[in-house]
Amino acid sequence: MAEQKISICNLSEVFGMVEEQGQAASSGCGCKADTFTKERRDEGGRLIAIESGTDLHFCPLHAAAPEMYEVLKMLLKHYLQLADSGDCGLWDSSEEQEVIEVKALIAKIDGRES
């Protein structure tokens, strides 16, 4: 089975390539999708079923993404509570570029407008 490379990790693109071409596909990051076909036979050797599907294998970064997302939300919440408490001085944390970017990223991941 030939493996086809793509330059960036776009799992839907990888999956689409597998579905359209029936090939294994992998992204530049190490995420991979492999198609498989298995024959099931009875004791007499007669074909009783053909199963096929796709196995997805995530690179370490993308495998950790859901956990990183949850940790990022917790870190932002903790930071905002600390910044807004006044214990570290007085400033408007909502105007900080880092806070704005993290909030926008979380909104994007959640499928909301920032």
Buried (B, 14 or more C-beta within 10 A) or exposed (E): EEEEEBEEBEBEBBBEBBEEEEBBBBBEBBBBBBBEEEEEEEEEEEEEEEEEEBEEEBBEEBEEEEEEBEEBBEEBEEBBEEBBEEEEEEEEBEEBEEBEEBBEBBEEEEEEEE
